[in-house]
């Protein structure tokens, strides 16, 4: 049996994911654990309603430990010109994510 969710539910799920990431951004300086919790909730909504998290938000949390990431605060950003990649290293778990760029 196909368990597709109606389009109106998916639309609401996307809106909620966006709101949760905005709240994580606002609360990060005051309460990092709350920001991490908002990311966790957004991921659960995305999985439950089979909605992808937009690319702009996917780069805002660590794939390994699922914590909210703020470049320069709790993650190190490095440019590798030889490989033409930007490396983000999470300070929480040490996970390194590489993003390609054209240079």
C-alpha positions in Angstrom: 0.0 0.0 0.0 1.3 3.4 -1.0 1.4 5.7 2.0 1.8 9.1 0.3 0.9 12.1 2.3 -1.4 14.7 0.8 0.3 17.8 -0.7 -1.2 20.1 1.9 0.4 18.1 4.7 3.8 18.2 2.9 3.5 22.0 2.5 2.8 22.4 6.2 5.8 20.1 7.0 8.1 22.3 4.9 6.8 25.5 6.6 7.4 23.9 10.0 10.9 22.8 9.1 11.7 26.4 7.9 10.3 27.8 11.2 12.3 25.4 13.3 15.6 26.3 11.5 14.8 30.0 12.0 14.2 29.4 15.7 17.4 27.4 15.9 19.3 30.4 14.4 17.7 32.8 16.9 18.3 30.6 20.0 21.8 29.4 19.2 23.6 32.3 20.9 21.6 31.9 24.1 20.9 28.2 24.3 22.8 25.8 22.1 20.9 22.7 23.3 17.6 24.2 22.3 19.0 25.0 18.8 20.1 21.3 18.6 16.6 20.2 19.7 15.0 22.3 16.9 17.2 20.7 14.3 16.2 17.2 15.7 12.5 18.1 15.5 12.9 19.5 11.9 14.6 16.2 10.9 11.9 14.1 12.4 9.2 16.1 10.6 11.1 15.7 7.3 11.4 12.0 7.8 7.8 11.5 8.9 6.3 13.4 5.9 9.0 12.3 3.4 10.0 15.9 2.7 13.6 16.8 1.9 15.3 19.4 3.9 16.3 22.3 1.6 20.0 22.6 0.7 20.3 25.9 2.5 19.3 24.3 5.8 21.2 21.0 5.2 24.4 22.8 5.6 23.3 24.2 9.0 23.6 20.9 11.0 26.3 18.2 11.3 25.4 15.0 9.5 27.2 13.0 12.2 26.1 14.3 15.5 23.0 16.3 14.2 23.9 19.4 16.1 23.3 22.9 14.8 26.3 24.4 13.1 27.4 28.1 13.0 30.6 28.5 10.9 33.3 30.1 13.0 31.6 29.4 16.3 31.3 25.7 16.6 32.8 24.6 13.3 36.0 25.4 11.5 35.9 26.4 7.9 38.9 25.7 5.6 39.4 26.3 1.9 41.5 23.7 0.1 42.5 25.2 -3.3 44.2 22.0 -4.5 41.1 19.9 -4.2 38.8 22.9 -4.8 36.7 22.1 -1.7 35.5 23.9 1.4 36.0 21.8 4.5 33.7 22.2 7.5 34.9 20.5 10.7 32.4 20.1 13.5 33.8 21.0 16.9 31.3 18.8 18.6 32.2 15.4 17.0 35.1 16.2 14.6 33.2 15.2 11.5 34.5 16.8 8.3 32.2 17.7 5.5 33.6 18.8 2.1 31.7 21.0 -0.3 33.0 21.5 -3.9 33.4 24.9 -5.4 34.5 26.2 -8.8 37.5 28.4 -8.6 
